[in-house]
């Protein structure tokens, strides 16, 4: 009897009786496989969405937006080019107007000076009378060492008559003096006379001043000095 109980106990320990175990394991395996499949499909779908990006409709809208901004950018560049061109035209016109005004003012000043001179010549009351060097100017000719001069002589008096004489220009530089011709070397006029000509300076000479000397036929001597200033010289 004892032997029979021991065999029964061995059966209970070594081979327990579980009729639903194999069925549970089978169902669990199926569920696990299904879960892995569904998870893999879901993960694959998510990865596909991330990899593919936007839908064709979204891509089309994005392209339209890019074209719109490109067209707008080009339009702005065209407007900027037109504005820059208009600005250059306005600046050129402004500069031309400024230059015209400058020339007009200079012309008016010269005209007023001439009117004042004529009044003084024709109405000499209260004005020192006699022969005078009214104005002296130097202008660059653009050639090395060459200048153009302009000289205005006047005679003021209540009863002026023709006056004539000799004229000479003396250039002073570093204490040295050289004589330069003015016109044909003489003058003849009643109220005023303008003399113009060109001088070619000796090489390396840089005059400091010009002395204009007039000697009338009556023995009157007039000398007036001018600083050496050449207009239009670079």
Biotite code that builds the C-alpha atoms (Angstrom):
import biotite.structure as struc

atoms = struc.array([
    struc.Atom([0.000, 0.000, 0.000], chain_id="A", res_id=1, res_name="UNK", atom_name="CA", element="C"),
    struc.Atom([2.792, 2.361, 0.795], chain_id="A", res_id=2, res_name="UNK", atom_name="CA", element="C"),
    struc.Atom([4.377, 1.628, -2.561], chain_id="A", res_id=3, res_name="UNK", atom_name="CA", element="C"),
    struc.Atom([1.182, 2.532, -4.386], chain_id="A", res_id=4, res_name="UNK", atom_name="CA", element="C"),
    struc.Atom([0.895, 5.933, -2.604], chain_id="A", res_id=5, res_name="UNK", atom_name="CA", element="C"),
    struc.Atom([4.482, 6.790, -3.504], chain_id="A", res_id=6, res_name="UNK", atom_name="CA", element="C"),
    struc.Atom([3.875, 6.126, -7.192], chain_id="A", res_id=7, res_name="UNK", atom_name="CA", element="C"),
    struc.Atom([0.781, 8.291, -7.051], chain_id="A", res_id=8, res_name="UNK", atom_name="CA", element="C"),
    struc.Atom([2.776, 11.126, -5.411], chain_id="A", res_id=9, res_name="UNK", atom_name="CA", element="C"),
    struc.Atom([5.464, 10.908, -8.128], chain_id="A", res_id=10, res_name="UNK", atom_name="CA", element="C"),
    struc.Atom([2.829, 11.277, -10.801], chain_id="A", res_id=11, res_name="UNK", atom_name="CA", element="C"),
    struc.Atom([1.406, 14.362, -9.075], chain_id="A", res_id=12, res_name="UNK", atom_name="CA", element="C"),
    struc.Atom([4.810, 16.007, -8.792], chain_id="A", res_id=13, res_name="UNK", atom_name="CA", element="C"),
    struc.Atom([6.373, 15.097, -12.109], chain_id="A", res_id=14, res_name="UNK", atom_name="CA", element="C"),
    struc.Atom([3.376, 15.287, -14.369], chain_id="A", res_id=15, res_name="UNK", atom_name="CA", element="C"),
    struc.Atom([0.719, 17.657, -13.004], chain_id="A", res_id=16, res_name="UNK", atom_name="CA", element="C"),
    struc.Atom([-2.589, 17.514, -14.719], chain_id="A", res_id=17, res_name="UNK", atom_name="CA", element="C"),
    struc.Atom([-3.409, 20.840, -16.544], chain_id="A", res_id=18, res_name="UNK", atom_name="CA", element="C"),
    struc.Atom([-5.854, 20.292, -19.359], chain_id="A", res_id=19, res_name="UNK", atom_name="CA", element="C"),
    struc.Atom([-6.069, 24.063, -20.517], chain_id="A", res_id=20, res_name="UNK", atom_name="CA", element="C"),
    struc.Atom([-2.356, 24.866, -20.495], chain_id="A", res_id=21, res_name="UNK", atom_name="CA", element="C"),
    struc.Atom([-1.615, 23.964, -24.099], chain_id="A", res_id=22, res_name="UNK", atom_name="CA", element="C"),
    struc.Atom([-4.666, 25.817, -25.304], chain_id="A", res_id=23, res_name="UNK", atom_name="CA", element="C"),
    struc.Atom([-3.686, 28.994, -23.349], chain_id="A", res_id=24, res_name="UNK", atom_name="CA", element="C"),
    struc.Atom([-0.181, 28.874, -24.689], chain_id="A", res_id=25, res_name="UNK", atom_name="CA", element="C"),
    struc.Atom([-1.453, 28.542, -28.225], chain_id="A", res_id=26, res_name="UNK", atom_name="CA", element="C"),
    struc.Atom([-3.847, 31.467, -27.911], chain_id="A", res_id=27, res_name="UNK", atom_name="CA", element="C"),
    struc.Atom([-1.174, 33.614, -26.224], chain_id="A", res_id=28, res_name="UNK", atom_name="CA", element="C"),
    struc.Atom([1.262, 32.951, -29.054], chain_id="A", res_id=29, res_name="UNK", atom_name="CA", element="C"),
    struc.Atom([-1.312, 33.963, -31.646], chain_id="A", res_id=30, res_name="UNK", atom_name="CA", element="C"),
    struc.Atom([-2.117, 37.162, -29.756], chain_id="A", res_id=31, res_name="UNK", atom_name="CA", element="C"),
    struc.Atom([1.580, 38.002, -29.402], chain_id="A", res_id=32, res_name="UNK", atom_name="CA", element="C"),
    struc.Atom([2.199, 37.452, -33.108], chain_id="A", res_id=33, res_name="UNK", atom_name="CA", element="C"),
    struc.Atom([-0.829, 39.586, -33.974], chain_id="A", res_id=34, res_name="UNK", atom_name="CA", element="C"),
    struc.Atom([0.311, 42.360, -31.623], chain_id="A", res_id=35, res_name="UNK", atom_name="CA", element="C"),
    struc.Atom([3.769, 42.316, -33.152], chain_id="A", res_id=36, res_name="UNK", atom_name="CA", element="C"),
    struc.Atom([2.248, 42.498, -36.614], chain_id="A", res_id=37, res_name="UNK", atom_name="CA", element="C"),
    struc.Atom([-0.087, 45.358, -35.764], chain_id="A", res_id=38, res_name="UNK", atom_name="CA", element="C"),
    struc.Atom([2.698, 47.254, -33.996], chain_id="A", res_id=39, res_name="UNK", atom_name="CA", element="C"),
    struc.Atom([5.007, 46.732, -36.919], chain_id="A", res_id=40, res_name="UNK", atom_name="CA", element="C"),
    struc.Atom([2.342, 47.966, -39.347], chain_id="A", res_id=41, res_name="UNK", atom_name="CA", element="C"),
    struc.Atom([1.623, 51.034, -37.202], chain_id="A", res_id=42, res_name="UNK", atom_name="CA", element="C"),
    struc.Atom([5.298, 51.812, -36.808], chain_id="A", res_id=43, res_name="UNK", atom_name="CA", element="C"),
    struc.Atom([5.802, 51.304, -40.517], chain_id="A", res_id=44, res_name="UNK", atom_name="CA", element="C"),
    struc.Atom([2.907, 53.632, -41.266], chain_id="A", res_id=45, res_name="UNK", atom_name="CA", element="C"),
    struc.Atom([4.304, 56.332, -38.989], chain_id="A", res_id=46, res_name="UNK", atom_name="CA", element="C"),
    struc.Atom([7.739, 55.988, -40.562], chain_id="A", res_id=47, res_name="UNK", atom_name="CA", element="C"),
    struc.Atom([6.206, 56.136, -43.992], chain_id="A", res_id=48, res_name="UNK", atom_name="CA", element="C"),
    struc.Atom([4.385, 59.343, -43.150], chain_id="A", res_id=49, res_name="UNK", atom_name="CA", element="C"),
    struc.Atom([7.540, 60.956, -41.781], chain_id="A", res_id=50, res_name="UNK", atom_name="CA", element="C"),
    struc.Atom([9.557, 59.844, -44.783], chain_id="A", res_id=51, res_name="UNK", atom_name="CA", element="C"),
    struc.Atom([7.012, 60.784, -47.434], chain_id="A", res_id=52, res_name="UNK", atom_name="CA", element="C"),
    struc.Atom([6.281, 64.228, -45.929], chain_id="A", res_id=53, res_name="UNK", atom_name="CA", element="C"),
    struc.Atom([3.333, 66.354, -47.170], chain_id="A", res_id=54, res_name="UNK", atom_name="CA", element="C"),
    struc.Atom([0.528, 65.175, -49.368], chain_id="A", res_id=55, res_name="UNK", atom_name="CA", element="C"),
    struc.Atom([0.492, 66.067, -53.090], chain_id="A", res_id=56, res_name="UNK", atom_name="CA", element="C"),
    struc.Atom([-2.089, 68.789, -52.376], chain_id="A", res_id=57, res_name="UNK", atom_name="CA", element="C"),
    struc.Atom([0.152, 70.317, -49.711], chain_id="A", res_id=58, res_name="UNK", atom_name="CA", element="C"),
    struc.Atom([3.145, 70.162, -52.046], chain_id="A", res_id=59, res_name="UNK", atom_name="CA", element="C"),
    struc.Atom([1.124, 71.916, -54.758], chain_id="A", res_id=60, res_name="UNK", atom_name="CA", element="C"),
    struc.Atom([0.056, 74.664, -52.354], chain_id="A", res_id=61, res_name="UNK", atom_name="CA", element="C"),
    struc.Atom([3.681, 75.059, -51.210], chain_id="A", res_id=62, res_name="UNK", atom_name="CA", element="C"),
    struc.Atom([4.857, 75.434, -54.813], chain_id="A", res_id=63, res_name="UNK", atom_name="CA", element="C"),
    struc.Atom([2.164, 78.036, -55.458], chain_id="A", res_id=64, res_name="UNK", atom_name="CA", element="C"),
    struc.Atom([3.277, 79.948, -52.355], chain_id="A", res_id=65, res_name="UNK", atom_name="CA", element="C"),
    struc.Atom([6.909, 79.837, -53.466], chain_id="A", res_id=66, res_name="UNK", atom_name="CA", element="C"),
    struc.Atom([5.967, 81.139, -56.926], chain_id="A", res_id=67, res_name="UNK", atom_name="CA", element="C"),
    struc.Atom([3.896, 83.906, -55.362], chain_id="A", res_id=68, res_name="UNK", atom_name="CA", element="C"),
    struc.Atom([6.783, 85.081, -53.188], chain_id="A", res_id=69, res_name="UNK", atom_name="CA", element="C"),
    struc.Atom([9.219, 84.790, -56.114], chain_id="A", res_id=70, res_name="UNK", atom_name="CA", element="C"),
    struc.Atom([6.939, 86.954, -58.283], chain_id="A", res_id=71, res_name="UNK", atom_name="CA", element="C"),
    struc.Atom([6.543, 89.455, -55.475], chain_id="A", res_id=72, res_name="UNK", atom_name="CA", element="C"),
    struc.Atom([10.302, 89.566, -54.904], chain_id="A", res_id=73, res_name="UNK", atom_name="CA", element="C"),
    struc.Atom([10.914, 90.196, -58.609], chain_id="A", res_id=74, res_name="UNK", atom_name="CA", element="C"),
    struc.Atom([8.273, 92.939, -58.613], chain_id="A", res_id=75, res_name="UNK", atom_name="CA", element="C"),
    struc.Atom([9.970, 94.615, -55.647], chain_id="A", res_id=76, res_name="UNK", atom_name="CA", element="C"),
    struc.Atom([13.355, 94.415, -57.396], chain_id="A", res_id=77, res_name="UNK", atom_name="CA", element="C"),
    struc.Atom([11.850, 95.993, -60.510], chain_id="A", res_id=78, res_name="UNK", atom_name="CA", element="C"),
    struc.Atom([10.279, 98.766, -58.416], chain_id="A", res_id=79, res_name="UNK", atom_name="CA", element="C"),
    struc.Atom([13.625, 99.373, -56.676], chain_id="A", res_id=80, res_name="UNK", atom_name="CA", element="C"),
    struc.Atom([15.421, 99.587, -60.041], chain_id="A", res_id=81, res_name="UNK", atom_name="CA", element="C"),
    struc.Atom([12.862, 102.096, -61.341], chain_id="A", res_id=82, res_name="UNK", atom_name="CA", element="C"),
    struc.Atom([13.110, 104.136, -58.133], chain_id="A", res_id=83, res_name="UNK", atom_name="CA", element="C"),
    struc.Atom([16.920, 104.165, -58.369], chain_id="A", res_id=84, res_name="UNK", atom_name="CA", element="C"),
    struc.Atom([16.762, 105.281, -61.998], chain_id="A", res_id=85, res_name="UNK", atom_name="CA", element="C"),
    struc.Atom([14.272, 108.028, -61.139], chain_id="A", res_id=86, res_name="UNK", atom_name="CA", element="C"),
    struc.Atom([16.502, 109.116, -58.252], chain_id="A", res_id=87, res_name="UNK", atom_name="CA", element="C"),
    struc.Atom([19.498, 109.385, -60.566], chain_id="A", res_id=88, res_name="UNK", atom_name="CA", element="C"),
    struc.Atom([17.460, 111.470, -63.004], chain_id="A", res_id=89, res_name="UNK", atom_name="CA", element="C"),
    struc.Atom([16.322, 113.767, -60.183], chain_id="A", res_id=90, res_name="UNK", atom_name="CA", element="C"),
    struc.Atom([19.895, 114.111, -58.879], chain_id="A", res_id=91, res_name="UNK", atom_name="CA", element="C"),
    struc.Atom([21.209, 114.903, -62.357], chain_id="A", res_id=92, res_name="UNK", atom_name="CA", element="C"),
    struc.Atom([18.448, 117.444, -62.899], chain_id="A", res_id=93, res_name="UNK", atom_name="CA", element="C"),
    struc.Atom([19.101, 118.964, -59.472], chain_id="A", res_id=94, res_name="UNK", atom_name="CA", element="C"),
    struc.Atom([22.832, 119.231, -60.156], chain_id="A", res_id=95, res_name="UNK", atom_name="CA", element="C"),
    struc.Atom([22.171, 120.795, -63.561], chain_id="A", res_id=96, res_name="UNK", atom_name="CA", element="C"),
    struc.Atom([19.747, 123.270, -61.994], chain_id="A", res_id=97, res_name="UNK", atom_name="CA", element="C"),
    struc.Atom([22.290, 124.088, -59.285], chain_id="A", res_id=98, res_name="UNK", atom_name="CA", element="C"),
    struc.Atom([24.968, 124.690, -61.906], chain_id="A", res_id=99, res_name="UNK", atom_name="CA", element="C"),
    struc.Atom([22.606, 126.816, -63.996], chain_id="A", res_id=100, res_name="UNK", atom_name="CA", element="C"),
    struc.Atom([21.728, 128.887, -60.929], chain_id="A", res_id=101, res_name="UNK", atom_name="CA", element="C"),
    struc.Atom([25.405, 129.256, -60.104], chain_id="A", res_id=102, res_name="UNK", atom_name="CA", element="C"),
    struc.Atom([26.170, 130.445, -63.626], chain_id="A", res_id=103, res_name="UNK", atom_name="CA", element="C"),
    struc.Atom([23.174, 132.769, -63.572], chain_id="A", res_id=104, res_name="UNK", atom_name="CA", element="C"),
    struc.Atom([24.270, 134.309, -60.282], chain_id="A", res_id=105, res_name="UNK", atom_name="CA", element="C"),
    struc.Atom([27.788, 134.743, -61.636], chain_id="A", res_id=106, res_name="UNK", atom_name="CA", element="C"),
    struc.Atom([26.420, 136.343, -64.811], chain_id="A", res_id=107, res_name="UNK", atom_name="CA", element="C"),
    struc.Atom([24.201, 138.674, -62.775], chain_id="A", res_id=108, res_name="UNK", atom_name="CA", element="C"),
    struc.Atom([27.149, 139.649, -60.580], chain_id="A", res_id=109, res_name="UNK", atom_name="CA", element="C"),
    struc.Atom([29.285, 140.352, -63.649], chain_id="A", res_id=110, res_name="UNK", atom_name="CA", element="C"),
    struc.Atom([26.457, 142.365, -65.217], chain_id="A", res_id=111, res_name="UNK", atom_name="CA", element="C"),
    struc.Atom([25.945, 144.396, -62.052], chain_id="A", res_id=112, res_name="UNK", atom_name="CA", element="C"),
    struc.Atom([29.678, 145.052, -61.920], chain_id="A", res_id=113, res_name="UNK", atom_name="CA", element="C"),
    struc.Atom([29.656, 146.237, -65.517], chain_id="A", res_id=114, res_name="UNK", atom_name="CA", element="C"),
    struc.Atom([26.663, 148.494, -64.861], chain_id="A", res_id=115, res_name="UNK", atom_name="CA", element="C"),
    struc.Atom([28.435, 149.972, -61.853], chain_id="A", res_id=116, res_name="UNK", atom_name="CA", element="C"),
    struc.Atom([31.519, 150.508, -63.998], chain_id="A", res_id=117, res_name="UNK", atom_name="CA", element="C"),
    struc.Atom([29.522, 152.258, -66.736], chain_id="A", res_id=118, res_name="UNK", atom_name="CA", element="C"),
    struc.Atom([27.819, 154.466, -64.180], chain_id="A", res_id=119, res_name="UNK", atom_name="CA", element="C"),
    struc.Atom([31.154, 155.392, -62.714], chain_id="A", res_id=120, res_name="UNK", atom_name="CA", element="C"),
    struc.Atom([32.623, 156.119, -66.127], chain_id="A", res_id=121, res_name="UNK", atom_name="CA", element="C"),
    struc.Atom([29.688, 158.199, -67.250], chain_id="A", res_id=122, res_name="UNK", atom_name="CA", element="C"),
    struc.Atom([29.039, 159.896, -63.918], chain_id="A", res_id=123, res_name="UNK", atom_name="CA", element="C"),
    struc.Atom([32.494, 160.576, -62.504], chain_id="A", res_id=124, res_name="UNK", atom_name="CA", element="C"),
    struc.Atom([31.358, 162.996, -59.822], chain_id="A", res_id=125, res_name="UNK", atom_name="CA", element="C"),
    struc.Atom([32.939, 162.104, -56.493], chain_id="A", res_id=126, res_name="UNK", atom_name="CA", element="C"),
    struc.Atom([35.155, 159.469, -58.120], chain_id="A", res_id=127, res_name="UNK", atom_name="CA", element="C"),
    struc.Atom([38.906, 159.684, -58.405], chain_id="A", res_id=128, res_name="UNK", atom_name="CA", element="C"),
    struc.Atom([39.652, 160.566, -62.003], chain_id="A", res_id=129, res_name="UNK", atom_name="CA", element="C"),
    struc.Atom([42.322, 159.469, -64.422], chain_id="A", res_id=130, res_name="UNK", atom_name="CA", element="C"),
    struc.Atom([43.839, 156.347, -65.922], chain_id="A", res_id=131, res_name="UNK", atom_name="CA", element="C"),
    struc.Atom([43.435, 153.109, -63.957], chain_id="A", res_id=132, res_name="UNK", atom_name="CA", element="C"),
    struc.Atom([43.905, 149.328, -64.139], chain_id="A", res_id=133, res_name="UNK", atom_name="CA", element="C"),
    struc.Atom([40.359, 148.269, -63.312], chain_id="A", res_id=134, res_name="UNK", atom_name="CA", element="C"),
    struc.Atom([40.654, 144.468, -63.395], chain_id="A", res_id=135, res_name="UNK", atom_name="CA", element="C"),
    struc.Atom([43.170, 141.700, -64.010], chain_id="A", res_id=136, res_name="UNK", atom_name="CA", element="C"),
    struc.Atom([42.376, 137.967, -64.343], chain_id="A", res_id=137, res_name="UNK", atom_name="CA", element="C"),
    struc.Atom([44.300, 134.794, -65.155], chain_id="A", res_id=138, res_name="UNK", atom_name="CA", element="C"),
    struc.Atom([42.766, 131.623, -66.607], chain_id="A", res_id=139, res_name="UNK", atom_name="CA", element="C"),
    struc.Atom([44.396, 128.248, -67.241], chain_id="A", res_id=140, res_name="UNK", atom_name="CA", element="C"),
    struc.Atom([44.523, 127.099, -70.872], chain_id="A", res_id=141, res_name="UNK", atom_name="CA", element="C"),
    struc.Atom([45.088, 123.462, -69.913], chain_id="A", res_id=142, res_name="UNK", atom_name="CA", element="C"),
    struc.Atom([48.617, 123.506, -71.320], chain_id="A", res_id=143, res_name="UNK", atom_name="CA", element="C"),
    struc.Atom([51.640, 123.206, -69.082], chain_id="A", res_id=144, res_name="UNK", atom_name="CA", element="C"),
    struc.Atom([53.002, 126.594, -68.058], chain_id="A", res_id=145, res_name="UNK", atom_name="CA", element="C"),
    struc.Atom([50.503, 128.520, -70.212], chain_id="A", res_id=146, res_name="UNK", atom_name="CA", element="C"),
    struc.Atom([47.889, 130.990, -68.951], chain_id="A", res_id=147, res_name="UNK", atom_name="CA", element="C"),
    struc.Atom([45.431, 133.398, -70.474], chain_id="A", res_id=148, res_name="UNK", atom_name="CA", element="C"),
    struc.Atom([45.222, 136.925, -69.125], chain_id="A", res_id=149, res_name="UNK", atom_name="CA", element="C"),
    struc.Atom([42.513, 139.534, -69.303], chain_id="A", res_id=150, res_name="UNK", atom_name="CA", element="C"),
    struc.Atom([43.109, 143.147, -68.438], chain_id="A", res_id=151, res_name="UNK", atom_name="CA", element="C"),
    struc.Atom([40.593, 145.993, -68.183], chain_id="A", res_id=152, res_name="UNK", atom_name="CA", element="C"),
    struc.Atom([41.812, 149.578, -68.350], chain_id="A", res_id=153, res_name="UNK", atom_name="CA", element="C"),
    struc.Atom([39.590, 152.565, -67.567], chain_id="A", res_id=154, res_name="UNK", atom_name="CA", element="C"),
    struc.Atom([39.722, 156.346, -67.698], chain_id="A", res_id=155, res_name="UNK", atom_name="CA", element="C"),
    struc.Atom([37.355, 158.342, -65.538], chain_id="A", res_id=156, res_name="UNK", atom_name="CA", element="C"),
    struc.Atom([36.829, 162.072, -66.013], chain_id="A", res_id=157, res_name="UNK", atom_name="CA", element="C"),
    struc.Atom([34.193, 164.712, -66.616], chain_id="A", res_id=158, res_name="UNK", atom_name="CA", element="C"),
    struc.Atom([35.659, 165.525, -69.992], chain_id="A", res_id=159, res_name="UNK", atom_name="CA", element="C"),
    struc.Atom([37.560, 162.482, -71.131], chain_id="A", res_id=160, res_name="UNK", atom_name="CA", element="C"),
    struc.Atom([39.457, 162.355, -74.393], chain_id="A", res_id=161, res_name="UNK", atom_name="CA", element="C"),
    struc.Atom([41.330, 159.567, -76.054], chain_id="A", res_id=162, res_name="UNK", atom_name="CA", element="C"),
    struc.Atom([44.307, 158.415, -74.073], chain_id="A", res_id=163, res_name="UNK", atom_name="CA", element="C"),
    struc.Atom([47.152, 156.288, -75.297], chain_id="A", res_id=164, res_name="UNK", atom_name="CA", element="C"),
    struc.Atom([50.432, 154.958, -74.016], chain_id="A", res_id=165, res_name="UNK", atom_name="CA", element="C"),
    struc.Atom([52.505, 151.890, -73.316], chain_id="A", res_id=166, res_name="UNK", atom_name="CA", element="C"),
    struc.Atom([51.688, 148.884, -71.135], chain_id="A", res_id=167, res_name="UNK", atom_name="CA", element="C"),
    struc.Atom([53.895, 146.232, -69.590], chain_id="A", res_id=168, res_name="UNK", atom_name="CA", element="C"),
    struc.Atom([53.445, 143.271, -67.248], chain_id="A", res_id=169, res_name="UNK", atom_name="CA", element="C"),
    struc.Atom([56.163, 142.233, -64.804], chain_id="A", res_id=170, res_name="UNK", atom_name="CA", element="C"),
    struc.Atom([56.064, 138.790, -63.204], chain_id="A", res_id=171, res_name="UNK", atom_name="CA", element="C"),
    struc.Atom([57.746, 138.593, -59.801], chain_id="A", res_id=172, res_name="UNK", atom_name="CA", element="C"),
    struc.Atom([59.005, 135.272, -58.405], chain_id="A", res_id=173, res_name="UNK", atom_name="CA", element="C"),
    struc.Atom([61.537, 134.792, -55.606], chain_id="A", res_id=174, res_name="UNK", atom_name="CA", element="C"),
    struc.Atom([62.821, 138.321, -55.899], chain_id="A", res_id=175, res_name="UNK", atom_name="CA", element="C"),
    struc.Atom([63.362, 137.970, -59.648], chain_id="A", res_id=176, res_name="UNK", atom_name="CA", element="C"),
    struc.Atom([61.354, 139.928, -62.227], chain_id="A", res_id=177, res_name="UNK", atom_name="CA", element="C"),
    struc.Atom([60.709, 139.208, -65.891], chain_id="A", res_id=178, res_name="UNK", atom_name="CA", element="C"),
    struc.Atom([58.690, 141.294, -68.341], chain_id="A", res_id=179, res_name="UNK", atom_name="CA", element="C"),
    struc.Atom([55.814, 139.820, -70.334], chain_id="A", res_id=180, res_name="UNK", atom_name="CA", element="C"),
    struc.Atom([54.077, 141.483, -73.324], chain_id="A", res_id=181, res_name="UNK", atom_name="CA", element="C"),
    struc.Atom([50.502, 142.721, -73.102], chain_id="A", res_id=182, res_name="UNK", atom_name="CA", element="C"),
    struc.Atom([48.758, 142.967, -76.462], chain_id="A", res_id=183, res_name="UNK", atom_name="CA", element="C"),
    struc.Atom([50.947, 144.882, -78.868], chain_id="A", res_id=184, res_name="UNK", atom_name="CA", element="C"),
    struc.Atom([52.552, 146.759, -75.987], chain_id="A", res_id=185, res_name="UNK", atom_name="CA", element="C"),
    struc.Atom([50.279, 149.809, -76.140], chain_id="A", res_id=186, res_name="UNK", atom_name="CA", element="C"),
    struc.Atom([46.760, 151.081, -75.437], chain_id="A", res_id=187, res_name="UNK", atom_name="CA", element="C"),
    struc.Atom([44.409, 153.641, -76.954], chain_id="A", res_id=188, res_name="UNK", atom_name="CA", element="C"),
    struc.Atom([40.880, 154.322, -75.653], chain_id="A", res_id=189, res_name="UNK", atom_name="CA", element="C"),
    struc.Atom([38.543, 156.955, -74.268], chain_id="A", res_id=190, res_name="UNK", atom_name="CA", element="C"),
    struc.Atom([36.499, 155.274, -71.504], chain_id="A", res_id=191, res_name="UNK", atom_name="CA", element="C"),
    struc.Atom([37.810, 151.692, -71.193], chain_id="A", res_id=192, res_name="UNK", atom_name="CA", element="C"),
    struc.Atom([39.716, 149.023, -73.054], chain_id="A", res_id=193, res_name="UNK", atom_name="CA", element="C"),
    struc.Atom([39.917, 145.238, -72.569], chain_id="A", res_id=194, res_name="UNK", atom_name="CA", element="C"),
    struc.Atom([43.152, 143.448, -73.437], chain_id="A", res_id=195, res_name="UNK", atom_name="CA", element="C"),
    struc.Atom([43.509, 139.654, -73.637], chain_id="A", res_id=196, res_name="UNK", atom_name="CA", element="C"),
    struc.Atom([46.276, 137.280, -74.590], chain_id="A", res_id=197, res_name="UNK", atom_name="CA", element="C"),
    struc.Atom([48.359, 134.282, -73.501], chain_id="A", res_id=198, res_name="UNK", atom_name="CA", element="C"),
    struc.Atom([51.603, 133.932, -71.639], chain_id="A", res_id=199, res_name="UNK", atom_name="CA", element="C"),
    struc.Atom([53.984, 130.978, -71.730], chain_id="A", res_id=200, res_name="UNK", atom_name="CA", element="C"),
    struc.Atom([55.924, 130.916, -68.489], chain_id="A", res_id=201, res_name="UNK", atom_name="CA", element="C"),
    struc.Atom([59.579, 129.943, -68.326], chain_id="A", res_id=202, res_name="UNK", atom_name="CA", element="C"),
    struc.Atom([60.128, 126.345, -67.176], chain_id="A", res_id=203, res_name="UNK", atom_name="CA", element="C"),
    struc.Atom([59.953, 125.989, -63.410], chain_id="A", res_id=204, res_name="UNK", atom_name="CA", element="C"),
    struc.Atom([58.768, 129.539, -62.789], chain_id="A", res_id=205, res_name="UNK", atom_name="CA", element="C"),
    struc.Atom([56.095, 130.039, -60.132], chain_id="A", res_id=206, res_name="UNK", atom_name="CA", element="C"),
    struc.Atom([55.145, 133.744, -60.032], chain_id="A", res_id=207, res_name="UNK", atom_name="CA", element="C"),
    struc.Atom([54.003, 135.300, -56.793], chain_id="A", res_id=208, res_name="UNK", atom_name="CA", element="C"),
    struc.Atom([52.461, 138.457, -58.229], chain_id="A", res_id=209, res_name="UNK", atom_name="CA", element="C"),
    struc.Atom([52.011, 140.517, -61.398], chain_id="A", res_id=210, res_name="UNK", atom_name="CA", element="C"),
    struc.Atom([52.781, 144.208, -61.662], chain_id="A", res_id=211, res_name="UNK", atom_name="CA", element="C"),
    struc.Atom([50.908, 146.062, -64.437], chain_id="A", res_id=212, res_name="UNK", atom_name="CA", element="C"),
    struc.Atom([52.636, 149.249, -65.502], chain_id="A", res_id=213, res_name="UNK", atom_name="CA", element="C"),
    struc.Atom([50.925, 151.924, -67.637], chain_id="A", res_id=214, res_name="UNK", atom_name="CA", element="C"),
    struc.Atom([52.776, 154.924, -69.043], chain_id="A", res_id=215, res_name="UNK", atom_name="CA", element="C"),
    struc.Atom([50.600, 157.426, -70.878], chain_id="A", res_id=216, res_name="UNK", atom_name="CA", element="C"),
    struc.Atom([51.789, 159.604, -73.710], chain_id="A", res_id=217, res_name="UNK", atom_name="CA", element="C"),
    struc.Atom([51.481, 162.550, -71.323], chain_id="A", res_id=218, res_name="UNK", atom_name="CA", element="C"),
    struc.Atom([54.003, 160.987, -68.953], chain_id="A", res_id=219, res_name="UNK", atom_name="CA", element="C"),
    struc.Atom([51.489, 159.676, -66.397], chain_id="A", res_id=220, res_name="UNK", atom_name="CA", element="C"),
    struc.Atom([52.712, 156.471, -64.798], chain_id="A", res_id=221, res_name="UNK", atom_name="CA", element="C"),
    struc.Atom([50.319, 153.983, -63.202], chain_id="A", res_id=222, res_name="UNK", atom_name="CA", element="C"),
    struc.Atom([51.374, 150.727, -61.516], chain_id="A", res_id=223, res_name="UNK", atom_name="CA", element="C"),
    struc.Atom([49.099, 148.205, -59.849], chain_id="A", res_id=224, res_name="UNK", atom_name="CA", element="C"),
    struc.Atom([50.006, 144.808, -58.371], chain_id="A", res_id=225, res_name="UNK", atom_name="CA", element="C"),
    struc.Atom([47.873, 141.639, -58.436], chain_id="A", res_id=226, res_name="UNK", atom_name="CA", element="C"),
    struc.Atom([48.387, 138.328, -56.682], chain_id="A", res_id=227, res_name="UNK", atom_name="CA", element="C"),
    struc.Atom([49.143, 135.414, -59.035], chain_id="A", res_id=228, res_name="UNK", atom_name="CA", element="C"),
    struc.Atom([45.909, 133.418, -59.000], chain_id="A", res_id=229, res_name="UNK", atom_name="CA", element="C"),
    struc.Atom([45.044, 131.220, -61.965], chain_id="A", res_id=230, res_name="UNK", atom_name="CA", element="C"),
    struc.Atom([41.422, 130.098, -62.365], chain_id="A", res_id=231, res_name="UNK", atom_name="CA", element="C"),
    struc.Atom([40.705, 126.583, -63.565], chain_id="A", res_id=232, res_name="UNK", atom_name="CA", element="C"),
    struc.Atom([44.122, 125.347, -62.570], chain_id="A", res_id=233, res_name="UNK", atom_name="CA", element="C"),
    struc.Atom([44.175, 121.769, -61.182], chain_id="A", res_id=234, res_name="UNK", atom_name="CA", element="C"),
])
